[in-house]
Amino acid sequence: MAETVMKVDVVARETIKPSSPTPKALEDFKLCLMDQTAPAMFTALLFFYPAANDADHDTENKIAEKLRHLKSSLSKMLTQLYPLAGIIKDHISIECNDEGAEFVEARVSCRLCDILKQPDSVLLGNFLPVEIESTAAQSGRLLFVQANLFTCGGLAIGVCISHKIADAATLGTFINSWATAAAAADPHHHHHHHRPTHESPASPLFMASSLFPPLDTQIPTMRLIPDKYATKRYVFNTSNLAALKAKAASASVQQPTRVESVTALMWKCMINVTRSNKGLKKLSLVSHSVDLRKRLVPPLPENTIGNIVGMFFSAQPVAAEEEIDLPGLVWALRKGKKEFDKNALEMINVEKRTWLKMCGVVDLFARRNDVDYCAYTSWCRFPLYEADFGWGKPVWVTLPHTMLKNVVYLLDTKDGEGIEALVSLTKEDMAEFERQEMLLQFADVNPIVLDGAHDESH
């Protein structure tokens, strides 16, 4: 990217309202308990689509048609996902008043392949309609979309939904419902070429607040301290993951998962960073977000809307000098997850105070000097690469640079087998982290994103 000067010019902003009005009876939408404690930020993703292969792909008429198509299908979809067209009313509810979503159109002064050759996480932030850490996420409008058009006819869709109503599964439900509505309505849709292979998503379900009733008091949300941090992208391909899993296995955990293996490796490297940069820490603590939908009895469908997430903790003393072994960290993660599975639902629902205390603990640990704390979020196994609007599936789904410290996002690679890790640390810690030999043994540092459709570089 160094040689490419990229400009992103916003050329239009528009409000997209639901195609039919929300019934009066549905005007007051209750948040659930976990929505209430969710941090004031946006859940955000970027979806990159290469240009069509046909010769006239970049005519202005075609582009205008594509944008009209995106807007009209978004309008239809907002009738189903009506709370996203509302505004945050107070600490307990959303007013479903059909205020609408903001749709931003932007033109990018380079080709898509220029971005994919060497992605720059800071530049990627320009493709989002609003900053991830913006406090606008806790008041007013809930949904912002930006369509970024490249000179080659490629497209990047940036989506930001307030974390007050959306976890990663909710964002996945939104993008796939929108894509399905768009593909179904596209008169030029090449059915033999690009038929969406996923089933049409079922209608979104709004039952979270009856399962996890909100508290009628103002409760503290997890606070964020945005700053200038460094974000780096590491990609674990299938063969490296297989080797890593073998190294992470032990009698205690004979078959570690992809996510456990990558998390343990990152954790081990961070402990090394802590020891060399800070020296004084007593404890290294990690938290992992967990989708509760499958864990409930009976399980909830994937398209249930809201923050239906919990989190488990794993700790490792770091004061001593002895080598921290990978299988030991995998076991600590597995143990944390098992304990969570045993007590979680009771803890969140029956003893609400415990859940609130846990959210407070995150705040506390993030500020304590004797504890090194890092938050992991896995978005693996969500069908994010299924979002086909009628012109094929995305070649890349990612998050841009985040201004949060000690945060790791894990996403699937396009083939669904590898893992892409986005790591955000202080610049001082990152300088040490990116030198870790074991990390470089198993991960590729910010590799090129392959555009599977065709090579645009001609």
C-alpha positions as CSV (number, residue, x, y, z in Angstrom):
1,M,0.0,0.0,0.0
2,A,3.0,2.3,0.6
3,E,3.2,3.3,-3.1
4,T,-0.6,3.8,-3.5
5,V,-2.0,7.1,-2.3
6,M,-5.6,6.2,-1.5
7,K,-8.4,8.7,-1.1
8,V,-11.9,7.9,0.0
9,D,-14.4,10.6,-1.0
10,V,-17.9,10.5,0.5
11,V,-20.1,11.5,-2.4
12,A,-23.6,11.0,-0.8
13,R,-25.4,10.3,2.4
14,E,-28.9,9.1,2.6
15,T,-31.4,7.8,5.2
16,I,-32.9,4.4,4.3
17,K,-36.2,3.8,6.0
18,P,-38.1,0.5,6.2
19,S,-40.2,-0.2,3.1
20,S,-43.3,-0.6,5.2
21,P,-44.0,1.1,8.6
22,T,-43.4,-0.7,11.9
23,P,-46.7,-1.5,13.6
24,K,-47.5,0.6,16.7
25,A,-47.6,-2.5,18.9
26,L,-43.8,-3.1,18.1
27,E,-42.7,0.5,18.8
28,D,-41.1,-0.3,22.2
29,F,-38.3,-2.8,21.8
30,K,-36.7,-4.0,25.1
31,L,-33.0,-4.6,25.4
32,C,-31.8,-7.7,27.2
33,L,-29.4,-7.7,30.2
34,M,-26.3,-8.3,28.1
35,D,-27.3,-5.5,25.7
36,Q,-27.4,-3.2,28.7
37,T,-23.9,-4.0,29.8
38,A,-22.4,-4.0,26.2
39,P,-19.7,-1.4,25.6
40,A,-20.6,1.9,23.9
41,M,-19.1,1.0,20.5
42,F,-20.1,-0.4,17.2
43,T,-20.0,-4.0,16.1
44,A,-18.4,-3.5,12.6
45,L,-17.2,-5.5,9.6
46,L,-15.9,-4.9,6.1
47,F,-16.9,-7.1,3.1
48,F,-14.9,-6.9,-0.1
49,Y,-16.3,-7.9,-3.5
50,P,-14.3,-8.0,-6.7
51,A,-15.7,-6.4,-10.0
52,A,-17.7,-8.6,-12.3
53,N,-15.8,-10.1,-15.2
54,D,-17.9,-8.6,-18.0
55,A,-16.5,-5.8,-20.0
56,D,-19.0,-3.1,-19.1
57,H,-18.7,-3.7,-15.3
58,D,-17.6,-0.2,-14.4
59,T,-20.0,2.0,-16.3
60,E,-21.7,4.7,-14.3
61,N,-25.1,3.3,-15.1
62,K,-24.2,-0.1,-13.8
63,I,-22.8,1.4,-10.6
64,A,-25.9,3.5,-10.0
65,E,-28.0,0.4,-10.6
66,K,-26.0,-1.6,-8.0
67,L,-26.4,1.2,-5.4
68,R,-30.1,1.5,-6.0
69,H,-30.4,-2.2,-5.6
70,L,-28.4,-2.2,-2.3
71,K,-30.7,0.6,-1.0
72,S,-34.0,-0.9,-2.0
73,S,-33.1,-4.3,-0.6
74,L,-31.9,-2.7,2.7
75,S,-35.2,-0.9,2.9
76,K,-37.1,-4.2,2.5
77,M,-34.8,-5.9,5.0
78,L,-35.3,-3.2,7.7
79,T,-39.0,-4.1,7.7
80,Q,-38.0,-7.5,9.1
81,L,-35.1,-6.2,11.3
82,Y,-37.2,-3.2,12.4
83,P,-35.3,-2.4,15.7
84,L,-32.2,-1.5,13.5
85,A,-34.2,1.3,12.0
86,G,-35.1,2.8,15.4
87,I,-33.2,4.9,17.9
88,I,-31.9,4.1,21.4
89,K,-34.4,5.6,23.7
90,D,-32.9,4.9,27.2
91,H,-31.0,2.3,29.2
92,I,-33.8,-0.3,28.7
93,S,-35.3,0.2,25.3
94,I,-35.1,1.1,21.6
95,E,-37.8,3.2,20.0
96,C,-38.8,1.5,16.8
97,N,-39.8,4.8,15.0
98,D,-38.5,4.0,11.5
99,E,-35.9,6.7,11.8
100,G,-33.9,4.6,9.4
101,A,-30.3,3.6,8.7
102,E,-27.6,5.9,7.3
103,F,-26.3,4.8,3.9
104,V,-23.1,6.4,2.8
105,E,-21.7,6.2,-0.8
106,A,-17.9,6.7,-1.2
107,R,-15.5,6.6,-4.2
108,V,-12.0,5.1,-3.6
109,S,-9.2,6.4,-5.8
110,C,-7.5,3.1,-6.3
111,R,-8.3,-0.5,-7.4
112,L,-9.5,-3.2,-5.0
113,C,-6.3,-5.3,-5.7
114,D,-4.2,-2.4,-4.4
115,I,-5.9,-2.8,-1.0
116,L,-5.7,-6.6,-1.0
117,K,-2.0,-6.7,-1.9
118,Q,-0.9,-5.4,1.4
119,P,-3.9,-4.5,3.6
120,D,-3.3,-1.5,5.9
121,S,-5.5,-1.7,9.0
122,V,-5.5,2.1,9.6
123,L,-6.5,2.9,6.0
124,L,-9.3,0.3,6.1
125,G,-11.0,2.4,8.8
126,N,-11.9,4.9,6.0
127,F,-14.3,2.3,4.5
128,L,-16.5,2.4,7.6
129,P,-19.3,4.9,7.9
130,V,-18.5,5.7,11.5
131,E,-15.6,5.0,13.9
132,I,-15.9,1.7,15.8
133,E,-15.3,3.4,19.1
134,S,-17.7,6.3,18.5
135,T,-19.9,7.1,21.5
136,A,-22.7,7.7,19.0
137,A,-23.2,3.9,19.5
138,Q,-25.1,4.5,22.8
139,S,-27.6,7.1,21.6
140,G,-29.6,7.8,18.5
141,R,-29.3,5.8,15.3
142,L,-28.3,2.1,15.4
143,L,-27.2,1.2,11.9
144,F,-24.7,2.8,9.5
145,V,-23.6,1.3,6.1
146,Q,-21.0,2.6,3.6
147,A,-20.7,1.4,0.0
148,N,-17.1,2.0,-1.2
149,L,-16.6,1.9,-5.0
150,F,-13.1,1.2,-6.4
151,T,-11.9,2.5,-9.8
152,C,-11.9,-1.2,-11.1
153,G,-15.6,-1.7,-10.3
154,G,-14.8,-3.6,-7.0
155,L,-16.9,-2.8,-3.9
156,A,-16.3,-2.8,-0.1
157,I,-19.4,-2.7,2.1
158,G,-18.7,-1.4,5.6
159,V,-21.3,-2.1,8.3
160,C,-21.5,-0.6,11.8
161,I,-24.3,-1.7,14.2
162,S,-24.5,-0.4,17.7
163,H,-23.1,-3.0,20.1
164,K,-26.2,-2.1,22.2
165,I,-28.2,-4.5,20.0
166,A,-25.7,-6.5,18.0
167,D,-23.1,-9.1,18.6
168,A,-21.2,-10.9,15.8
169,A,-24.0,-13.4,15.2
170,T,-26.5,-10.5,14.9
171,L,-24.3,-8.7,12.4
172,G,-24.1,-12.0,10.4
173,T,-27.9,-12.4,10.5
174,F,-28.2,-8.8,9.2
175,I,-25.7,-9.0,6.4
176,N,-27.0,-12.4,5.2
177,S,-30.7,-11.3,5.3
178,W,-29.8,-8.2,3.4
179,A,-27.7,-10.1,0.8
180,T,-30.5,-12.7,0.3
181,A,-33.1,-9.9,-0.2
182,A,-30.8,-8.2,-2.7
183,A,-30.0,-11.4,-4.6
184,A,-33.6,-12.4,-4.8
185,A,-34.7,-9.0,-6.2
186,D,-31.8,-8.6,-8.7
187,P,-33.1,-8.8,-12.3
188,H,-29.6,-9.2,-13.7
189,H,-28.7,-11.9,-11.2
190,H,-26.7,-14.6,-13.0
191,H,-28.4,-17.6,-11.5
192,H,-26.2,-20.1,-13.2
193,H,-23.0,-18.2,-12.1
194,H,-23.5,-16.8,-8.7
195,R,-26.5,-18.4,-7.1
196,P,-26.1,-17.9,-3.4
197,T,-25.4,-21.3,-2.0
198,H,-26.7,-20.6,1.6
199,E,-30.2,-21.2,2.5
200,S,-32.4,-18.1,2.8
201,P,-31.9,-17.0,6.4
202,A,-35.1,-17.4,8.5
203,S,-36.7,-14.3,9.8
204,P,-34.8,-12.7,12.7
205,L,-36.1,-13.6,16.1
206,F,-36.5,-11.1,19.0
207,M,-36.7,-13.1,22.2
208,A,-33.6,-12.1,24.0
209,S,-35.3,-9.8,26.5
210,S,-37.8,-12.4,27.6
211,L,-34.9,-14.9,28.2
212,F,-32.6,-12.3,29.8
213,P,-34.8,-9.6,31.2
214,P,-33.2,-6.2,31.5
215,L,-32.7,-4.4,34.8
216,D,-34.8,-1.3,35.4
217,T,-31.9,0.7,36.7
218,Q,-29.0,2.5,35.0
219,I,-26.2,-0.1,35.1
220,P,-22.6,0.6,34.2
221,T,-21.5,-0.5,30.7
222,M,-18.0,-1.8,30.1
223,R,-15.9,1.3,29.5
224,L,-13.5,1.7,26.7
225,I,-10.3,3.8,26.7
226,P,-9.6,4.5,23.0
227,D,-6.0,5.5,22.2
228,K,-3.4,5.2,19.5
229,Y,-2.6,1.5,19.5
230,A,-1.1,-0.7,16.9
231,T,-3.2,-3.4,15.1
232,K,-1.5,-6.2,13.2
233,R,-2.9,-9.0,11.1
234,Y,-1.7,-12.6,11.4
235,V,-3.0,-15.4,9.2
236,F,-2.8,-19.1,10.2
237,N,-3.3,-21.3,7.1
238,T,-4.5,-24.9,7.3
239,S,-1.2,-26.6,7.3
240,N,0.3,-24.3,10.0
241,L,-2.8,-24.7,12.1
242,A,-2.5,-28.5,11.9
243,A,1.1,-28.2,13.1
244,L,0.1,-25.8,15.8
245,K,-2.7,-28.0,17.1
246,A,-0.3,-31.0,17.3
247,K,2.1,-28.9,19.3
248,A,-0.7,-27.6,21.6
249,A,-2.1,-31.1,22.3
250,S,-1.5,-33.1,25.5
251,A,-3.0,-35.9,27.6
252,S,-5.3,-33.3,29.2
253,V,-6.6,-31.9,25.9
254,Q,-5.9,-34.4,23.1
255,Q,-7.6,-32.4,20.4
256,P,-7.4,-28.7,20.9
257,T,-9.7,-26.6,18.7
258,R,-8.3,-24.1,16.1
259,V,-9.4,-21.2,18.4
260,E,-7.9,-22.8,21.5
261,S,-4.6,-23.4,19.7
262,V,-4.3,-19.9,18.3
263,T,-5.4,-18.2,21.5
264,A,-2.8,-20.3,23.5
265,L,0.0,-19.3,21.1
266,M,-1.0,-15.6,21.3
267,W,-1.2,-15.8,25.0
268,K,2.2,-17.4,25.3
269,C,3.7,-14.7,23.2
270,M,2.0,-12.0,25.2
271,I,3.4,-13.5,28.5
272,N,6.9,-13.2,26.9
273,V,6.1,-9.6,26.0
274,T,4.9,-8.8,29.5
275,R,8.1,-10.3,31.0
276,S,10.4,-8.3,28.8
277,N,8.6,-5.0,28.8
278,K,7.0,-4.8,32.3
279,G,8.7,-7.3,34.5
280,L,6.5,-6.7,37.5
281,K,3.3,-8.4,36.6
282,K,2.0,-11.2,38.8
283,L,-0.8,-12.6,36.7
284,S,-1.7,-12.9,33.0
285,L,-5.5,-13.1,32.4
286,V,-7.4,-13.7,29.3
287,S,-11.2,-13.5,28.6
288,H,-13.0,-15.1,25.7
289,S,-16.4,-14.2,24.5
290,V,-18.8,-17.0,24.1
291,D,-22.0,-17.3,21.9
292,L,-24.7,-18.5,24.3
293,R,-27.3,-19.4,21.6
294,K,-26.0,-23.0,21.2
295,R,-25.5,-23.4,25.0
296,L,-29.0,-22.7,26.1
297,V,-31.5,-25.6,26.7
298,P,-33.2,-25.7,24.3
299,P,-30.6,-24.0,22.0
300,L,-31.6,-20.7,20.4
301,P,-31.6,-20.3,16.6
302,E,-28.5,-18.5,15.2
303,N,-30.8,-15.6,14.0
304,T,-31.8,-14.6,17.5
305,I,-31.0,-10.8,17.7
306,G,-29.1,-9.2,20.5
307,N,-25.9,-9.6,22.6
308,I,-26.5,-13.3,23.5
309,V,-22.9,-13.7,24.7
310,G,-21.1,-14.5,27.9
311,M,-17.4,-14.6,28.7
312,F,-15.1,-16.9,30.5
313,F,-11.7,-16.2,32.1
314,S,-8.4,-18.1,32.2
315,A,-5.4,-17.1,34.3
316,Q,-1.7,-17.9,34.4
317,P,0.8,-16.7,37.0
318,V,3.7,-15.0,35.3
319,A,6.0,-13.9,38.1
320,A,8.2,-16.9,38.0
321,E,10.8,-17.3,35.2
322,E,10.0,-20.8,34.1
323,E,8.9,-21.4,30.5
324,I,5.2,-21.3,30.0
325,D,4.2,-24.3,27.9
326,L,1.6,-24.2,25.2
327,P,-0.4,-27.3,26.2
328,G,-0.7,-25.9,29.8
329,L,-2.3,-22.7,28.4
330,V,-4.7,-24.8,26.2
331,W,-5.7,-26.7,29.4
332,A,-6.3,-23.4,31.3
333,L,-8.6,-22.2,28.4
334,R,-10.5,-25.5,28.2
335,K,-10.9,-25.5,32.0
336,G,-12.3,-21.9,32.0
337,K,-14.7,-22.8,29.2
338,K,-15.9,-25.9,31.0
339,E,-16.6,-24.0,34.2
340,F,-18.4,-21.4,32.3
341,D,-20.6,-23.9,30.5
342,K,-21.5,-25.4,33.9
343,N,-22.4,-22.2,35.7
344,A,-23.0,-19.6,33.0
345,L,-26.6,-19.5,32.4
346,E,-27.5,-19.7,36.0
347,M,-24.9,-16.9,36.7
348,I,-26.3,-14.6,34.0
349,N,-30.0,-15.2,34.6
350,V,-30.5,-16.2,38.2
351,E,-27.7,-14.2,39.8
352,K,-27.7,-11.1,37.7
353,R,-25.3,-9.5,40.1
354,T,-22.6,-12.1,39.2
355,W,-22.8,-11.1,35.6
356,L,-22.7,-7.4,36.4
357,K,-19.7,-8.1,38.7
358,M,-18.0,-9.9,35.9
359,C,-18.4,-6.9,33.6
360,G,-17.0,-4.8,36.4
361,V,-14.1,-7.2,36.8
362,V,-13.1,-6.6,33.1
363,D,-13.0,-2.9,33.8
364,L,-10.9,-3.4,36.9
365,F,-8.4,-5.8,35.3
366,A,-8.0,-3.5,32.4
367,R,-6.7,-0.8,34.8
368,R,-4.7,-2.9,37.3
369,N,-0.9,-2.6,37.1
370,D,-0.1,-6.0,38.5
371,V,-2.4,-7.9,36.0
372,D,-1.9,-8.2,32.3
373,Y,-5.3,-8.6,30.7
374,C,-6.2,-9.4,27.1
375,A,-9.7,-9.8,25.7
376,Y,-10.2,-12.4,22.9
377,T,-13.3,-12.5,20.6
378,S,-13.8,-15.3,18.2
379,W,-16.0,-14.7,15.2
380,C,-15.1,-18.0,13.6
381,R,-17.8,-20.3,12.3
382,F,-20.2,-17.4,11.7
383,P,-21.3,-17.6,8.1
384,L,-19.8,-14.2,7.2
385,Y,-18.4,-15.3,3.8
386,E,-21.9,-16.3,2.7
387,A,-23.1,-12.8,2.0
388,D,-23.8,-12.9,-1.7
389,F,-25.8,-9.9,-3.0
390,G,-26.1,-11.4,-6.4
391,W,-22.5,-10.8,-7.6
392,G,-20.7,-13.6,-5.7
393,K,-19.4,-14.0,-2.2
394,P,-16.9,-11.7,-0.6
395,V,-13.2,-12.4,-1.2
396,W,-12.4,-11.0,2.2
397,V,-14.2,-10.2,5.4
398,T,-12.3,-8.2,8.1
399,L,-12.2,-5.5,10.7
400,P,-10.1,-2.4,10.4
401,H,-7.7,-0.9,13.0
402,T,-9.2,-0.6,16.5
403,M,-8.3,2.0,19.1
404,L,-8.6,-0.5,21.9
405,K,-5.7,-2.0,23.9
406,N,-5.0,-5.7,24.4
407,V,-7.8,-7.0,22.1
408,V,-7.6,-9.9,19.7
409,Y,-10.3,-10.7,17.1
410,L,-10.3,-14.1,15.5
411,L,-12.1,-14.6,12.1
412,D,-12.2,-17.5,9.6
413,T,-10.2,-17.2,6.4
414,K,-12.3,-17.5,3.2
415,D,-11.9,-21.3,3.0
416,G,-13.3,-21.6,6.5
417,E,-10.3,-23.7,7.6
418,G,-7.7,-21.1,8.5
419,I,-7.8,-18.3,11.1
420,E,-7.1,-14.6,10.7
421,A,-6.1,-12.9,14.0
422,L,-6.3,-9.1,14.4
423,V,-4.2,-8.1,17.4
424,S,-4.3,-4.6,19.0
425,L,-1.6,-3.7,21.5
426,T,0.4,-0.6,22.7
427,K,3.1,0.3,20.2
428,E,5.8,-0.7,22.7
429,D,4.2,-4.1,23.3
430,M,3.6,-4.7,19.6
431,A,7.3,-4.1,18.8
432,E,8.1,-7.0,21.1
433,F,5.1,-9.1,20.1
434,E,5.9,-9.1,16.4
435,R,9.4,-10.5,17.1
436,Q,8.2,-13.6,18.9
437,E,9.7,-16.6,17.1
438,M,7.0,-19.0,17.8
439,L,4.4,-16.7,16.4
440,L,6.4,-16.2,13.2
441,Q,6.8,-20.0,12.9
442,F,3.1,-20.6,12.6
443,A,1.6,-17.4,11.3
444,D,2.0,-15.3,8.1
445,V,2.3,-11.6,8.8
446,N,-0.3,-9.6,6.9
447,P,-0.2,-11.7,3.7
448,I,-1.8,-10.7,0.4
449,V,-5.5,-11.4,0.2
450,L,-6.1,-13.6,-2.8
451,D,-8.9,-12.4,-5.1
452,G,-10.3,-15.7,-6.1
453,A,-12.6,-14.4,-8.8
454,H,-9.9,-13.2,-11.2
455,D,-6.7,-11.3,-11.3
456,E,-7.4,-7.6,-11.5
457,S,-3.7,-6.6,-11.9
458,H,-3.7,-6.6,-15.7
